[in-house]
Amino acid sequence: MTHPLEGIRVLDMSRVLAGPFAGRMLADLGADVVKVEPPEGDVTRNWGARINGQAGYFNQQNVGKRGICVNLGVDGGAALIKQLVAKADVLIENFRPDVMPRLGLGYELLKQINPRLVMLSISGFGHNGPESRRAAYAPIVHAESGLIARQKKITGAHATDIGVSIADTNAALHGLVGLLSALLMRQRTGEGQHIDIAMIDSMLVTDDHLHYTVDGAEHLKPMPSEVWDTAAGTLLIASDFRHVWKQLTTRAGVVDPTPADATLDEKIELRRATARAFFKNLPDRAAVIKSLDAMNLAWGDVREGAASLDTPTVRHRGTITRVDDGAGGERPVVQSPYRFSAAKSGARGASPKQGEHNADVLGDWLGFDSRTIERLRTSGVLMSADSA
């Protein structure tokens, strides 16, 4: 079996998460993904545990890629990128919309060099809009899209950001759909195109509760799923309390304790207290799970992060795999989720050190010999971890 994207060449000029995550998935699917870093490197090289000099955050998003380091601030830097663009199928970037044109690498120019190029641009608020030049990281979009305010309303706690950069990964995944669609279209037309992905769009379109706001029907929203302390431990039950209560009284034999003249608040409190006692007073975990299954209530253990990596399904599917750490050992990394019946996918090797593959990539893509590569190095166009 081969990889689905074998033979596809990708220039990944992005940084941090939204772009690099998209590039990582392309690498896992078999594309030759070349991460292009500036002399200062991707900031995520400073985040997380260091093994053989590679930080965990950078490693997770860049395994399987090759890496080159190009100084766009010197003569010849942008010209080298243009030569690589001529050989690329895809270019990924997530700068503010004015940056690539200012570097002489805007799409209108690049498509003249390579009309077949598919260029994916991810930004906070899209290109050419009234807010297009705003700085935008995932927390900004979490706030602007209503996610943080919604969580505050649900929990009653002080507003705070969520603990995962979902705005970045949403944009990356929608970007992947867009660029793969453009590659398919290119098979018919012979032409590439530019894909403008805004993080704010990606957050809103994947918000399954937004229709309540769009329709002015916030009062029809279901109650959120709740977390319960039970004899089986802390469990989330995927249903609002009204449905849980109905199942308790119709399938589990729980008797409604509320008197006929009770107020609504009194009914709610008495019923909740009864439900809490029911789950807490069952004899053991097996009894809790049996009862929930009998009521057809979906449940999940509220796990700490480390425990979530050691569940039967995660072990069975190999969700945590191991890659070369560049020092003769291996380090764990989360696997991409694609499982094909007739193709290979998955992490394909170590993350690159800064400029590690300068010679390999320029030799493979452009046919440069060692003397040409050395001239680029001595002129300051090419750099590496040793020289940066």
Steps between C-alpha positions, in 0.01 A plus 500: 500500500611856432407830663207694345703818440824342388672728249332820618749773591409748772680817609394567860589862579266513800571519871357402838187287442235565234734467202745248649213270605368496144852429375546220754183328379619528139832346600322213675304445178823464303575847362858629494449791740788745529478733797656837417622682812646847547835546678328539839310175448141412581416634847366157598859375509495658848187324628492170683740227604829495311633168376818521294439874471150463352213652700184295540257749342713541190555126479130417512411731211800434279589131509553354155591832340831607357635836610686784333589841642486796261579861587247707307665817623806466275539516126419166347269376777170569327650390167581158647141463626373584152719225354350254748148625423558414135536135608230493770144378488392675821616798705368555854535828690326658798642851516287811510365560148744781417819307584544269199443780243743720692762224474442483125324165543133588454277258314455723194874487442547134594228376266694655210797286603287188551140513371437155653585617853235453770568762768331471840492817710365480855439822694284613787254714307563419135648700214379842385244554779471787748685301771737305276817646653408434862734271689309181573596197703260225600391663831405820316270303270360300793398833653372661179296196396301485824655178630645651819179686586299181449724302734468776760123481477502121536742482792421825677872547548715796398556517125817317402648349188455131429793262535546407134571714192189387316482811280839409352426133442152575359656737249770246416250224434278723286815610321582137428154444351546808284845419370421133433188613309714743301746222415212288370369795299848552358482153350206622290611853421879490521494814714566563867340767717521699822297389804417767759410338834395726789518354849183686597308336212632158595393540862151619413427238235602216734293638789206260512311729743527815291169437326323593825662844480445538125130415539452711813407185688739496795206406725471167316858391573532168682649487846869404495623153587602475864776342704398274790682357800408133502607170651683449169695824540442833331294447185356724232155389389424620148149626555327789667352443845140486383573193289714342772216544748248345262720194457554470874128499570387286205785246479688501828211497742580837661199655671435871455529653851333831421164578660219621280517854637878538458629806313707456186823581688408250772427230240833556328698487823323190636532314170866588464571390854324171433695446177830578673420253778400231249832512313705536817334220694525223243736233633789527252616610155353195327157581642521862385600404146234229484235749609609767253508248216154373596371858477683545166692798641839561341772564756869575518762502771628848579867417461816692567707550186750220568222250568337582165810366325463154653144402415427169323402674176805727494725200556318289242515766228860599565396862551829562681785395277874548523739676263875539474627758749812567292730367769469126454180471700129559461244742641122480517280703269127504433412322177279650229152341494487374141455123459467386138406159366736523204756769584760582762501803728662618821800677647799428278806604697662761716424871495773700324769698672522855372644488148577129534400416143629806315721295271261207460198711403686732265664201339176306462270783393740727309795280409747731678849365546713542812680810367173682430369411844823619661474834320150545638628417845793740492280779361266460798198377302515151646542450872486215747481439875878531515514831314168664601 
